[in-house]
Each structure stands twice: as C-alpha cells, then as structure tokens.
Amino acid sequence: MGFTKINNPKELGQYLLEERKNLKLTQKEISEFTDVGRKFVLELEKGKASAQIGKVFEVINGLGLELHLNKRGDI
C-alpha cells in the first residue's frame, strides 16, 4: 500500500490530476459523476486554496481514493 504525503492544496491538486489522468478520465467526466462542476475540478487540480471540502471529498471518492490522516511521525 503506497502513501503520499500531501502538504498543501497545490500538492493535493497535482496528485488528483495525475490520478485522473491515470484513470483516463477528463475533467468533464469526473465532474459529471461526482456532481461537482468542471470549473471546480479545474481549480482543485490547480491547487486553489479555497476549495470546498465537501466537493474535494466528492472528487477524492469519485477517483476511487481514500483520505487517511496520521499524526506526524507515525508513518
């Protein structure tokens, strides 16, 4: 099981962009089946810091990902 440490919105956006591309999905496709707008997906992938957390989880779940939090130093 691989872990990726995400330190900021830009890193999260880059990770989600790469995962979407790995799944061969367009921004439009991910927005349609997660019920968030394509503009939101675009801004999220660019690392916009003011993204709505509920919509972020919609995209994370739509890409088949899970979010896990760990205390620093526990990994």
N, C-alpha and C positions, 0 to 999 in steps of 0.2 A: 504494500500500500504506500503510495507516494504522498508526501506532504509538500505544500508550497507555502512559504511564509509570505503573507501579504502585509505590507507596512503602510500603505496609503491608497487612496482612491485610484490613482494612476496605475499602480501595480495590479489592483483588482480588475480594472478595465482591460488591461493588457492580457491578463490571464483569461478573462471571459471571451475576449476577442479570439485568442488562439484556440480556445476550446470550441467556440462556434465554428471556426474555420475547419478544425479537425473533424467536426461532425458534418461538414459540407452544407451548412445552413447559411442562408442570407439573413441580414438584419430584418428584412420584411418577414421572412418565415418565422424567426424566433419571436418577433413581436406579435404575430398572429396567434400562435398557440400558447403564448404566455399572457396574452391580453394586456400588454403594455404597448405604447406607441413606438414606431420605428425611430422617431427622434429621441426617445428616451434611451433605446438601445445604443444609438449612436453616441449620445452624451455619456452614457455609462462606460462604453468602451474607450472613450477619450479621457476618462478619469475625472469627470465632473464631480466636484466635492459635495454638491448639494443634492445628489440623487436621493430619491425617496426610498427608505429602507424596505418597505413592503414590496415595491416594484423590483428592487435589487434581488430579493428572495424569489420573486416570480421568475426572473431570468436565471438565477442560480439553479432553481428546481427544474426549469424548462430545459436546461442543458444537461440534466441528469447528475448534477453535482450536489454535494452536501457541504455545509459550513460547520466546522468544528473549531471551538475556541479552547486554548490551553493557556495556563499560566506560564509566563516567561520562565525558561529554564527547565520546564517539564518535558521537553521533547529531546 
